[in-house]
Amino acid sequence: MRPCAICSRAARGFYYTHQLRADRYPTYAFCSTRCLNVGAAIAKRNRGMIDKTEMEMRAIKDARRFLAEVLTELGLMAPFHDRSAEEIDRVIEACVDGFQASMQRQSLNDDIPF
């Protein structure tokens, strides 16, 4: 049995998938409507994720430097200069999400490179 995504007790048939898009977002299991409501609220605030792993958080942080280098090379750094780390992270996450979604769509269409 899957553990509740909030409290780790046994899940009891309460599920949440952000925007009902199981092809793009994980499905979370919960033990009660209370945990479901909390989990859904967290996922809505975090674009479908309840919590990022330590590795995901580190990868996003590490990607900031590469984004800054490309923006500087292209002369696009000025609009990003006063943005917060959270806003920069949203840009990075949107790029990663779009890339993954495209790869998944292509795979579903049997467009797998040889």
C-alpha positions in Angstrom: 0.0 0.0 0.0 1.3 3.5 -0.9 2.1 5.9 1.9 0.3 9.2 2.3 2.2 12.0 0.6 1.7 14.2 3.7 1.9 12.1 6.9 3.2 8.7 5.5 0.4 6.7 7.0 -1.3 4.1 4.7 -3.1 5.9 1.8 -6.8 5.1 1.7 -8.0 5.9 -1.8 -7.7 9.7 -1.9 -5.6 10.8 -4.9 -4.5 14.1 -6.4 -3.1 14.7 -9.9 -2.4 18.4 -10.7 -4.8 19.6 -13.4 -5.8 16.0 -13.9 -2.7 15.7 -16.1 -1.2 12.3 -15.2 1.0 12.5 -18.3 2.7 15.6 -16.9 2.4 15.5 -13.1 2.8 12.9 -10.4 -0.3 11.4 -8.8 -0.2 11.6 -5.0 -2.0 9.3 -2.6 -3.4 10.4 0.7 -4.8 8.8 3.9 -7.7 11.2 4.4 -9.5 14.2 2.9 -7.6 16.4 5.4 -4.2 15.3 4.0 -5.6 15.4 0.4 -6.7 19.1 0.9 -3.3 20.0 2.3 -1.5 18.2 -0.5 -3.6 19.7 -3.2 -3.0 23.2 -1.8 0.8 22.6 -1.8 0.8 21.2 -5.3 -1.3 24.1 -6.7 1.2 26.6 -5.2 4.2 24.6 -6.5 3.0 23.8 -10.1 2.1 20.2 -9.4 4.9 19.2 -7.0 4.3 18.6 -3.3 8.0 18.5 -2.6 11.2 18.6 -4.6 13.9 16.1 -3.7 17.3 17.5 -2.5 18.8 16.5 -5.8 16.1 18.5 -7.8 16.5 21.6 -5.6 20.3 21.4 -6.1 20.0 20.9 -9.8 17.7 24.0 -10.2 20.1 26.0 -8.1 23.1 24.8 -10.1 21.3 25.7 -13.4 21.0 29.4 -12.4 24.7 30.0 -13.4 24.2 28.4 -16.8 21.0 30.4 -17.4 22.9 33.6 -16.4 25.7 32.8 -18.8 23.4 32.4 -21.7 21.3 35.4 -20.9 24.5 37.5 -20.7 25.8 36.1 -24.0 22.5 37.0 -25.7 22.4 40.5 -24.1 19.2 39.5 -22.2 20.4 39.7 -18.6 19.1 43.2 -17.8 15.4 42.2 -17.4 16.5 39.4 -15.1 18.9 41.4 -13.0 16.5 42.3 -10.1 14.5 39.0 -10.2 14.5 36.8 -7.1 16.0 33.4 -6.9 12.5 32.0 -6.8 11.5 33.7 -10.0 14.6 32.6 -11.8 13.9 29.0 -10.5 10.4 29.3 -12.1 12.0 30.1 -15.5 14.3 27.1 -15.1 11.5 24.8 -14.0 9.3 25.9 -16.9 12.1 25.1 -19.4 12.7 21.7 -17.9 9.0 20.9 -17.7 8.5 21.9 -21.4 11.5 19.8 -22.4 10.2 16.8 -20.5 6.6 17.2 -21.8 7.9 17.3 -25.4 10.0 14.3 -25.0 7.1 12.4 -23.4 4.8 13.4 -26.3 7.3 12.4 -28.9 7.8 9.0 -27.2 4.1 8.4 -27.1 4.0 9.1 -30.8 6.8 6.5 -31.4 9.1 9.4 -32.4 12.1 7.7 -30.7 15.5 8.4 -32.3 17.6 5.5 -33.4 
